Amino acid sequence: RMVSLDYIRRSAKRNAAHSVGRAFLRALGLDPARYTARSWEHEAYAGLRSCMANHGSPMDGRR
């Protein structure tokens, strides 16, 4: 049983933030930028920036 083009299109739109989703959108003749929301980047990395910021070492206060 083959996967319908409608299913592939909906899946590609849902996964437009990923390279495979963008490739499928291009193959279907759709513009990936139209389906890629920039808000996911902020949400996905919100805690990471805080975690990776250099606020000093926990060992600095131990002398």
N, CA, C, O and CB atoms as a CASP TS submission, in Angstrom:
PFRMAT TS
TARGET T0000
AUTHOR 0000-0000-0000
METHOD Language model
MODEL 1
PARENT N/A
ATOM      1  N   ARG     1       0.846  -1.180   0.000  1.00  0.00           N
ATOM      2  CA  ARG     1       0.000   0.000   0.000  1.00  0.00           C
ATOM      3  C   ARG     1       0.887   1.237   0.000  1.00  0.00           C
ATOM      4  O   ARG     1       1.820   1.326   0.797  1.00  0.00           O
ATOM      5  CB  ARG     1      -0.960   0.002   1.219  1.00  0.00           C
ATOM      6  N   MET     2       0.617   2.157  -0.852  1.00  0.00           N
ATOM      7  CA  MET     2       1.432   3.365  -0.987  1.00  0.00           C
ATOM      8  C   MET     2       0.893   4.489  -0.108  1.00  0.00           C
ATOM      9  O   MET     2      -0.298   4.553   0.194  1.00  0.00           O
ATOM     10  CB  MET     2       1.478   3.818  -2.452  1.00  0.00           C
ATOM     11  N   VAL     3       1.794   5.363   0.288  1.00  0.00           N
ATOM     12  CA  VAL     3       1.427   6.536   1.077  1.00  0.00           C
ATOM     13  C   VAL     3       0.898   7.596   0.118  1.00  0.00           C
ATOM     14  O   VAL     3       1.484   7.835  -0.938  1.00  0.00           O
ATOM     15  CB  VAL     3       2.648   7.078   1.909  1.00  0.00           C
ATOM     16  N   SER     4      -0.202   8.224   0.485  1.00  0.00           N
ATOM     17  CA  SER     4      -0.809   9.222  -0.401  1.00  0.00           C
ATOM     18  C   SER     4      -0.001  10.520  -0.393  1.00  0.00           C
ATOM     19  O   SER     4       0.693  10.835   0.574  1.00  0.00           O
ATOM     20  CB  SER     4      -2.267   9.503   0.021  1.00  0.00           C
ATOM     21  N   LEU     5      -0.108  11.254  -1.484  1.00  0.00           N
ATOM     22  CA  LEU     5       0.567  12.550  -1.566  1.00  0.00           C
ATOM     23  C   LEU     5       0.021  13.520  -0.534  1.00  0.00           C
ATOM     24  O   LEU     5       0.752  14.373  -0.032  1.00  0.00           O
ATOM     25  CB  LEU     5       0.421  13.141  -2.964  1.00  0.00           C
ATOM     26  N   ASP     6      -1.255  13.395  -0.218  1.00  0.00           N
ATOM     27  CA  ASP     6      -1.853  14.261   0.799  1.00  0.00           C
ATOM     28  C   ASP     6      -1.187  14.029   2.154  1.00  0.00           C
ATOM     29  O   ASP     6      -0.894  14.984   2.873  1.00  0.00           O
ATOM     30  CB  ASP     6      -3.374  14.012   0.899  1.00  0.00           C
ATOM     31  N   TYR     7      -0.949  12.776   2.500  1.00  0.00           N
ATOM     32  CA  TYR     7      -0.282  12.451   3.771  1.00  0.00           C
ATOM     33  C   TYR     7       1.148  12.997   3.774  1.00  0.00           C
ATOM     34  O   TYR     7       1.596  13.563   4.771  1.00  0.00           O
ATOM     35  CB  TYR     7      -0.271  10.913   4.008  1.00  0.00           C
ATOM     36  N   ILE     8       1.857  12.831   2.668  1.00  0.00           N
ATOM     37  CA  ILE     8       3.236  13.320   2.568  1.00  0.00           C
ATOM     38  C   ILE     8       3.264  14.841   2.700  1.00  0.00           C
ATOM     39  O   ILE     8       4.127  15.391   3.384  1.00  0.00           O
ATOM     40  CB  ILE     8       3.879  12.882   1.226  1.00  0.00           C
ATOM     41  N   ARG     9       2.328  15.518   2.049  1.00  0.00           N
ATOM     42  CA  ARG     9       2.253  16.975   2.104  1.00  0.00           C
ATOM     43  C   ARG     9       1.986  17.453   3.540  1.00  0.00           C
ATOM     44  O   ARG     9       2.652  18.369   4.022  1.00  0.00           O
ATOM     45  CB  ARG     9       1.151  17.491   1.152  1.00  0.00           C
ATOM     46  N   ARG    10       1.018  16.837   4.214  1.00  0.00           N
ATOM     47  CA  ARG    10       0.704  17.236   5.595  1.00  0.00           C
ATOM     48  C   ARG    10       1.877  16.970   6.527  1.00  0.00           C
ATOM     49  O   ARG    10       2.180  17.782   7.402  1.00  0.00           O
ATOM     50  CB  ARG    10      -0.539  16.493   6.100  1.00  0.00           C
ATOM     51  N   SER    11       2.534  15.836   6.339  1.00  0.00           N
ATOM     52  CA  SER    11       3.688  15.496   7.178  1.00  0.00           C
ATOM     53  C   SER    11       4.849  16.457   6.933  1.00  0.00           C
ATOM     54  O   SER    11       5.515  16.878   7.878  1.00  0.00           O
ATOM     55  CB  SER    11       4.137  14.052   6.912  1.00  0.00           C
ATOM     56  N   ALA    12       5.092  16.801   5.681  1.00  0.00           N
ATOM     57  CA  ALA    12       6.177  17.727   5.348  1.00  0.00           C
ATOM     58  C   ALA    12       5.905  19.110   5.934  1.00  0.00           C
ATOM     59  O   ALA    12       6.821  19.760   6.437  1.00  0.00           O
ATOM     60  CB  ALA    12       6.356  17.822   3.821  1.00  0.00           C
ATOM     61  N   LYS    13       4.657  19.562   5.874  1.00  0.00           N
ATOM     62  CA  LYS    13       4.308  20.862   6.460  1.00  0.00           C
ATOM     63  C   LYS    13       4.505  20.845   7.974  1.00  0.00           C
ATOM     64  O   LYS    13       4.999  21.809   8.559  1.00  0.00           O
ATOM     65  CB  LYS    13       2.850  21.235   6.120  1.00  0.00           C
ATOM     66  N   ARG    14       4.114  19.742   8.595  1.00  0.00           N
ATOM     67  CA  ARG    14       4.243  19.607  10.047  1.00  0.00           C
ATOM     68  C   ARG    14       5.709  19.564  10.476  1.00  0.00           C
ATOM     69  O   ARG    14       6.051  20.008  11.572  1.00  0.00           O
ATOM     70  CB  ARG    14       3.521  18.345  10.529  1.00  0.00           C
ATOM     71  N   ASN    15       6.575  19.029   9.613  1.00  0.00           N
ATOM     72  CA  ASN    15       7.992  18.875   9.934  1.00  0.00           C
ATOM     73  C   ASN    15       8.875  19.820   9.124  1.00  0.00           C
ATOM     74  O   ASN    15      10.024  19.495   8.823  1.00  0.00           O
ATOM     75  CB  ASN    15       8.424  17.442   9.696  1.00  0.00           C
ATOM     76  N   ALA    16       8.345  20.974   8.774  1.00  0.00           N
ATOM     77  CA  ALA    16       9.074  21.925   7.932  1.00  0.00           C
ATOM     78  C   ALA    16      10.327  22.481   8.605  1.00  0.00           C
ATOM     79  O   ALA    16      11.185  23.049   7.929  1.00  0.00           O
ATOM     80  CB  ALA    16       8.166  23.065   7.547  1.00  0.00           C
ATOM     81  N   ALA    17      10.443  22.331   9.900  1.00  0.00           N
ATOM     82  CA  ALA    17      11.625  22.827  10.607  1.00  0.00           C
ATOM     83  C   ALA    17      12.819  21.878  10.438  1.00  0.00           C
ATOM     84  O   ALA    17      13.934  22.218  10.834  1.00  0.00           O
ATOM     85  CB  ALA    17      11.309  23.014  12.098  1.00  0.00           C
ATOM     86  N   HIS    18      12.600  20.723   9.870  1.00  0.00           N
ATOM     87  CA  HIS    18      13.662  19.727   9.698  1.00  0.00           C
ATOM     88  C   HIS    18      14.051  19.624   8.231  1.00  0.00           C
ATOM     89  O   HIS    18      13.241  19.903   7.347  1.00  0.00           O
ATOM     90  CB  HIS    18      13.214  18.347  10.232  1.00  0.00           C
ATOM     91  N   SER    19      15.282  19.225   7.977  1.00  0.00           N
ATOM     92  CA  SER    19      15.791  19.215   6.605  1.00  0.00           C
ATOM     93  C   SER    19      15.013  18.260   5.701  1.00  0.00           C
ATOM     94  O   SER    19      14.790  18.575   4.532  1.00  0.00           O
ATOM     95  CB  SER    19      17.260  18.834   6.603  1.00  0.00           C
ATOM     96  N   VAL    20      14.598  17.114   6.209  1.00  0.00           N
ATOM     97  CA  VAL    20      13.852  16.170   5.372  1.00  0.00           C
ATOM     98  C   VAL    20      12.477  16.750   5.024  1.00  0.00           C
ATOM     99  O   VAL    20      12.014  16.620   3.890  1.00  0.00           O
ATOM    100  CB  VAL    20      13.696  14.801   6.093  1.00  0.00           C
ATOM    101  N   GLY    21      11.837  17.381   5.988  1.00  0.00           N
ATOM    102  CA  GLY    21      10.550  18.020   5.717  1.00  0.00           C
ATOM    103  C   GLY    21      10.678  19.105   4.670  1.00  0.00           C
ATOM    104  O   GLY    21       9.838  19.211   3.777  1.00  0.00           O
ATOM    105  N   ARG    22      11.736  19.923   4.772  1.00  0.00           N
ATOM    106  CA  ARG    22      11.960  20.975   3.769  1.00  0.00           C
ATOM    107  C   ARG    22      12.223  20.377   2.392  1.00  0.00           C
ATOM    108  O   ARG    22      11.762  20.909   1.383  1.00  0.00           O
ATOM    109  CB  ARG    22      13.137  21.871   4.183  1.00  0.00           C
ATOM    110  N   ALA    23      12.970  19.266   2.349  1.00  0.00           N
ATOM    111  CA  ALA    23      13.256  18.618   1.064  1.00  0.00           C
ATOM    112  C   ALA    23      11.968  18.102   0.415  1.00  0.00           C
ATOM    113  O   ALA    23      11.787  18.234  -0.795  1.00  0.00           O
ATOM    114  CB  ALA    23      14.257  17.457   1.257  1.00  0.00           C
ATOM    115  N   PHE    24      11.085  17.520   1.212  1.00  0.00           N
ATOM    116  CA  PHE    24       9.819  17.047   0.667  1.00  0.00           C
ATOM    117  C   PHE    24       8.958  18.205   0.192  1.00  0.00           C
ATOM    118  O   PHE    24       8.299  18.101  -0.842  1.00  0.00           O
ATOM    119  CB  PHE    24       9.066  16.229   1.707  1.00  0.00           C
ATOM    120  N   LEU    25       8.954  19.303   0.928  1.00  0.00           N
ATOM    121  CA  LEU    25       8.189  20.471   0.486  1.00  0.00           C
ATOM    122  C   LEU    25       8.702  20.978  -0.854  1.00  0.00           C
ATOM    123  O   LEU    25       7.914  21.312  -1.740  1.00  0.00           O
ATOM    124  CB  LEU    25       8.257  21.589   1.535  1.00  0.00           C
ATOM    125  N   ARG    26      10.024  21.036  -1.003  1.00  0.00           N
ATOM    126  CA  ARG    26      10.605  21.468  -2.283  1.00  0.00           C
ATOM    127  C   ARG    26      10.210  20.508  -3.406  1.00  0.00           C
ATOM    128  O   ARG    26       9.854  20.931  -4.506  1.00  0.00           O
ATOM    129  CB  ARG    26      12.148  21.559  -2.178  1.00  0.00           C
ATOM    130  N   ALA    27      10.280  19.208  -3.108  1.00  0.00           N
ATOM    131  CA  ALA    27       9.939  18.202  -4.120  1.00  0.00           C
ATOM    132  C   ALA    27       8.473  18.307  -4.537  1.00  0.00           C
ATOM    133  O   ALA    27       8.123  17.991  -5.674  1.00  0.00           O
ATOM    134  CB  ALA    27      10.232  16.793  -3.590  1.00  0.00           C
ATOM    135  N   LEU    28       7.627  18.745  -3.624  1.00  0.00           N
ATOM    136  CA  LEU    28       6.208  18.915  -3.931  1.00  0.00           C
ATOM    137  C   LEU    28       5.909  20.273  -4.552  1.00  0.00           C
ATOM    138  O   LEU    28       4.757  20.575  -4.863  1.00  0.00           O
ATOM    139  CB  LEU    28       5.382  18.738  -2.677  1.00  0.00           C
ATOM    140  N   GLY    29       6.942  21.095  -4.734  1.00  0.00           N
ATOM    141  CA  GLY    29       6.772  22.407  -5.343  1.00  0.00           C
ATOM    142  C   GLY    29       6.258  23.465  -4.394  1.00  0.00           C
ATOM    143  O   GLY    29       5.723  24.484  -4.832  1.00  0.00           O
ATOM    144  N   LEU    30       6.414  23.237  -3.085  1.00  0.00           N
ATOM    145  CA  LEU    30       5.959  24.194  -2.081  1.00  0.00           C
ATOM    146  C   LEU    30       7.154  24.933  -1.496  1.00  0.00           C
ATOM    147  O   LEU    30       8.254  24.382  -1.438  1.00  0.00           O
ATOM    148  CB  LEU    30       5.160  23.483  -0.964  1.00  0.00           C
ATOM    149  N   ASP    31       6.954  26.157  -1.067  1.00  0.00           N
ATOM    150  CA  ASP    31       8.017  26.971  -0.491  1.00  0.00           C
ATOM    151  C   ASP    31       8.187  26.623   0.994  1.00  0.00           C
ATOM    152  O   ASP    31       7.286  26.896   1.788  1.00  0.00           O
ATOM    153  CB  ASP    31       7.707  28.485  -0.669  1.00  0.00           C
ATOM    154  N   PRO    32       9.317  26.028   1.386  1.00  0.00           N
ATOM    155  CA  PRO    32       9.525  25.642   2.787  1.00  0.00           C
ATOM    156  C   PRO    32       9.474  26.820   3.759  1.00  0.00           C
ATOM    157  O   PRO    32       9.054  26.656   4.905  1.00  0.00           O
ATOM    158  CB  PRO    32      10.851  24.944   2.926  1.00  0.00           C
ATOM    159  N   ALA    33       9.895  27.997   3.320  1.00  0.00           N
ATOM    160  CA  ALA    33       9.910  29.167   4.203  1.00  0.00           C
ATOM    161  C   ALA    33       8.494  29.540   4.657  1.00  0.00           C
ATOM    162  O   ALA    33       8.308  30.101   5.736  1.00  0.00           O
ATOM    163  CB  ALA    33      10.568  30.364   3.491  1.00  0.00           C
ATOM    164  N   ARG    34       7.527  29.230   3.844  1.00  0.00           N
ATOM    165  CA  ARG    34       6.135  29.553   4.185  1.00  0.00           C
ATOM    166  C   ARG    34       5.641  28.709   5.367  1.00  0.00           C
ATOM    167  O   ARG    34       4.750  29.138   6.101  1.00  0.00           O
ATOM    168  CB  ARG    34       5.223  29.332   2.963  1.00  0.00           C
ATOM    169  N   TYR    35       6.201  27.538   5.551  1.00  0.00           N
ATOM    170  CA  TYR    35       5.727  26.623   6.579  1.00  0.00           C
ATOM    171  C   TYR    35       6.652  26.530   7.779  1.00  0.00           C
ATOM    172  O   TYR    35       6.336  25.848   8.754  1.00  0.00           O
ATOM    173  CB  TYR    35       5.543  25.268   5.995  1.00  0.00           C
ATOM    174  N   THR    36       7.787  27.204   7.718  1.00  0.00           N
ATOM    175  CA  THR    36       8.735  27.156   8.823  1.00  0.00           C
ATOM    176  C   THR    36       8.530  28.370   9.713  1.00  0.00           C
ATOM    177  O   THR    36       8.799  29.502   9.309  1.00  0.00           O
ATOM    178  CB  THR    36      10.191  27.096   8.304  1.00  0.00           C
ATOM    179  N   ALA    37       8.063  28.132  10.903  1.00  0.00           N
ATOM    180  CA  ALA    37       7.886  29.213  11.877  1.00  0.00           C
ATOM    181  C   ALA    37       9.195  29.412  12.627  1.00  0.00           C
ATOM    182  O   ALA    37       9.835  28.436  13.019  1.00  0.00           O
ATOM    183  CB  ALA    37       6.718  28.899  12.871  1.00  0.00           C
ATOM    184  N   ARG    38       9.589  30.618  12.825  1.00  0.00           N
ATOM    185  CA  ARG    38      10.836  30.899  13.530  1.00  0.00           C
ATOM    186  C   ARG    38      10.694  30.750  15.040  1.00  0.00           C
ATOM    187  O   ARG    38      11.698  30.687  15.750  1.00  0.00           O
ATOM    188  CB  ARG    38      11.312  32.296  13.200  1.00  0.00           C
ATOM    189  N   SER    39       9.478  30.692  15.535  1.00  0.00           N
ATOM    190  CA  SER    39       9.280  30.625  16.985  1.00  0.00           C
ATOM    191  C   SER    39       9.805  29.325  17.580  1.00  0.00           C
ATOM    192  O   SER    39      10.169  29.296  18.755  1.00  0.00           O
ATOM    193  CB  SER    39       7.808  30.779  17.317  1.00  0.00           C
ATOM    194  N   TRP    40       9.853  28.241  16.793  1.00  0.00           N
ATOM    195  CA  TRP    40      10.330  26.979  17.351  1.00  0.00           C
ATOM    196  C   TRP    40      11.787  27.092  17.776  1.00  0.00           C
ATOM    197  O   TRP    40      12.192  26.453  18.747  1.00  0.00           O
ATOM    198  CB  TRP    40      10.164  25.846  16.334  1.00  0.00           C
ATOM    199  N   GLU    41      12.581  27.891  17.073  1.00  0.00           N
ATOM    200  CA  GLU    41      13.988  28.018  17.427  1.00  0.00           C
ATOM    201  C   GLU    41      14.141  28.623  18.821  1.00  0.00           C
ATOM    202  O   GLU    41      14.939  28.151  19.631  1.00  0.00           O
ATOM    203  CB  GLU    41      14.724  28.874  16.392  1.00  0.00           C
ATOM    204  N   HIS    42      13.371  29.665  19.083  1.00  0.00           N
ATOM    205  CA  HIS    42      13.452  30.315  20.377  1.00  0.00           C
ATOM    206  C   HIS    42      13.000  29.371  21.484  1.00  0.00           C
ATOM    207  O   HIS    42      13.645  29.284  22.529  1.00  0.00           O
ATOM    208  CB  HIS    42      12.611  31.589  20.386  1.00  0.00           C
ATOM    209  N   GLU    43      11.900  28.667  21.262  1.00  0.00           N
ATOM    210  CA  GLU    43      11.378  27.746  22.269  1.00  0.00           C
ATOM    211  C   GLU    43      12.333  26.588  22.512  1.00  0.00           C
ATOM    212  O   GLU    43      12.539  26.188  23.658  1.00  0.00           O
ATOM    213  CB  GLU    43      10.018  27.214  21.845  1.00  0.00           C
ATOM    214  N   ALA    44      12.912  26.052  21.463  1.00  0.00           N
ATOM    215  CA  ALA    44      13.773  24.886  21.598  1.00  0.00           C
ATOM    216  C   ALA    44      15.074  25.207  22.324  1.00  0.00           C
ATOM    217  O   ALA    44      15.610  24.362  23.040  1.00  0.00           O
ATOM    218  CB  ALA    44      14.078  24.312  20.237  1.00  0.00           C
ATOM    219  N   TYR    45      15.582  26.417  22.144  1.00  0.00           N
ATOM    220  CA  TYR    45      16.877  26.768  22.714  1.00  0.00           C
ATOM    221  C   TYR    45      16.787  27.735  23.884  1.00  0.00           C
ATOM    222  O   TYR    45      17.815  28.237  24.337  1.00  0.00           O
ATOM    223  CB  TYR    45      17.743  27.358  21.658  1.00  0.00           C
ATOM    224  N   ALA    46      15.604  28.007  24.379  1.00  0.00           N
ATOM    225  CA  ALA    46      15.434  28.986  25.450  1.00  0.00           C
ATOM    226  C   ALA    46      16.251  28.621  26.690  1.00  0.00           C
ATOM    227  O   ALA    46      16.948  29.479  27.232  1.00  0.00           O
ATOM    228  CB  ALA    46      13.958  29.106  25.819  1.00  0.00           C
ATOM    229  N   GLY    47      16.186  27.397  27.142  1.00  0.00           N
ATOM    230  CA  GLY    47      16.927  26.987  28.324  1.00  0.00           C
ATOM    231  C   GLY    47      18.398  26.770  28.054  1.00  0.00           C
ATOM    232  O   GLY    47      19.223  26.889  28.960  1.00  0.00           O
ATOM    233  N   LEU    48      18.733  26.455  26.825  1.00  0.00           N
ATOM    234  CA  LEU    48      20.124  26.156  26.485  1.00  0.00           C
ATOM    235  C   LEU    48      21.011  27.389  26.597  1.00  0.00           C
ATOM    236  O   LEU    48      22.134  27.294  27.091  1.00  0.00           O
ATOM    237  CB  LEU    48      20.209  25.588  25.077  1.00  0.00           C
ATOM    238  N   ARG    49      20.532  28.533  26.150  1.00  0.00           N
ATOM    239  CA  ARG    49      21.346  29.751  26.243  1.00  0.00           C
ATOM    240  C   ARG    49      21.676  30.067  27.693  1.00  0.00           C
ATOM    241  O   ARG    49      22.810  30.428  28.009  1.00  0.00           O
ATOM    242  CB  ARG    49      20.617  30.942  25.595  1.00  0.00           C
ATOM    243  N   SER    50      20.715  29.937  28.556  1.00  0.00           N
ATOM    244  CA  SER    50      20.938  30.204  29.972  1.00  0.00           C
ATOM    245  C   SER    50      21.926  29.198  30.562  1.00  0.00           C
ATOM    246  O   SER    50      22.806  29.553  31.346  1.00  0.00           O
ATOM    247  CB  SER    50      19.609  30.162  30.742  1.00  0.00           C
ATOM    248  N   CYS    51      21.763  27.951  30.171  1.00  0.00           N
ATOM    249  CA  CYS    51      22.627  26.885  30.681  1.00  0.00           C
ATOM    250  C   CYS    51      24.087  27.086  30.241  1.00  0.00           C
ATOM    251  O   CYS    51      25.015  26.872  31.021  1.00  0.00           O
ATOM    252  CB  CYS    51      22.116  25.517  30.200  1.00  0.00           C
ATOM    253  N   MET    52      24.272  27.501  28.982  1.00  0.00           N
ATOM    254  CA  MET    52      25.621  27.613  28.433  1.00  0.00           C
ATOM    255  C   MET    52      26.287  28.956  28.727  1.00  0.00           C
ATOM    256  O   MET    52      27.480  29.119  28.469  1.00  0.00           O
ATOM    257  CB  MET    52      25.579  27.394  26.951  1.00  0.00           C
ATOM    258  N   ALA    53      25.539  29.914  29.259  1.00  0.00           N
ATOM    259  CA  ALA    53      26.126  31.215  29.584  1.00  0.00           C
ATOM    260  C   ALA    53      27.143  31.036  30.714  1.00  0.00           C
ATOM    261  O   ALA    53      26.924  30.253  31.638  1.00  0.00           O
ATOM    262  CB  ALA    53      25.020  32.244  29.989  1.00  0.00           C
ATOM    263  N   ASN    54      28.226  31.751  30.632  1.00  0.00           N
ATOM    264  CA  ASN    54      29.282  31.627  31.632  1.00  0.00           C
ATOM    265  C   ASN    54      28.993  32.578  32.791  1.00  0.00           C
ATOM    266  O   ASN    54      29.353  33.754  32.744  1.00  0.00           O
ATOM    267  CB  ASN    54      30.675  31.925  31.010  1.00  0.00           C
ATOM    268  N   HIS    55      28.347  32.064  33.822  1.00  0.00           N
ATOM    269  CA  HIS    55      28.025  32.853  35.006  1.00  0.00           C
ATOM    270  C   HIS    55      29.042  32.608  36.112  1.00  0.00           C
ATOM    271  O   HIS    55      28.818  32.989  37.261  1.00  0.00           O
ATOM    272  CB  HIS    55      26.615  32.526  35.502  1.00  0.00           C
ATOM    273  N   GLY    56      30.130  31.987  35.775  1.00  0.00           N
ATOM    274  CA  GLY    56      31.140  31.656  36.776  1.00  0.00           C
ATOM    275  C   GLY    56      31.065  30.191  37.155  1.00  0.00           C
ATOM    276  O   GLY    56      30.072  29.517  36.878  1.00  0.00           O
ATOM    277  N   SER    57      32.074  29.724  37.763  1.00  0.00           N
ATOM    278  CA  SER    57      32.144  28.321  38.170  1.00  0.00           C
ATOM    279  C   SER    57      31.592  28.146  39.575  1.00  0.00           C
ATOM    280  O   SER    57      31.773  29.019  40.424  1.00  0.00           O
ATOM    281  CB  SER    57      33.591  27.808  38.101  1.00  0.00           C
ATOM    282  N   PRO    58      30.923  27.036  39.829  1.00  0.00           N
ATOM    283  CA  PRO    58      30.484  26.751  41.202  1.00  0.00           C
ATOM    284  C   PRO    58      31.666  26.612  42.148  1.00  0.00           C
ATOM    285  O   PRO    58      31.513  26.744  43.363  1.00  0.00           O
ATOM    286  CB  PRO    58      29.642  25.475  41.237  1.00  0.00           C
ATOM    287  N   MET    59      32.818  26.352  41.607  1.00  0.00           N
ATOM    288  CA  MET    59      34.027  26.158  42.413  1.00  0.00           C
ATOM    289  C   MET    59      34.657  27.493  42.807  1.00  0.00           C
ATOM    290  O   MET    59      35.546  27.506  43.659  1.00  0.00           O
ATOM    291  CB  MET    59      35.045  25.307  41.646  1.00  0.00           C
ATOM    292  N   ASP    60      34.231  28.623  42.220  1.00  0.00           N
ATOM    293  CA  ASP    60      34.826  29.919  42.530  1.00  0.00           C
ATOM    294  C   ASP    60      34.674  30.300  44.005  1.00  0.00           C
ATOM    295  O   ASP    60      35.570  30.928  44.569  1.00  0.00           O
ATOM    296  CB  ASP    60      34.200  30.988  41.662  1.00  0.00           C
ATOM    297  N   GLY    61      33.581  29.941  44.624  1.00  0.00           N
ATOM    298  CA  GLY    61      33.342  30.324  46.023  1.00  0.00           C
ATOM    299  C   GLY    61      34.008  29.409  47.032  1.00  0.00           C
ATOM    300  O   GLY    61      33.935  29.682  48.230  1.00  0.00           O
ATOM    301  N   ARG    62      34.649  28.342  46.605  1.00  0.00           N
ATOM    302  CA  ARG    62      35.260  27.381  47.515  1.00  0.00           C
ATOM    303  C   ARG    62      36.750  27.649  47.693  1.00  0.00           C
ATOM    304  O   ARG    62      37.564  27.130  46.929  1.00  0.00           O
ATOM    305  CB  ARG    62      35.044  25.964  47.005  1.00  0.00           C
ATOM    306  N   ARG    63      37.108  28.425  48.656  1.00  0.00           N
ATOM    307  CA  ARG    63      38.532  28.687  48.913  1.00  0.00           C
ATOM    308  C   ARG    63      38.824  28.554  50.356  1.00  0.00           C
ATOM    309  O   ARG    63      39.968  28.736  50.774  1.00  0.00           O
ATOM    310  CB  ARG    63      38.942  30.062  48.434  1.00  0.00           C
TER
END
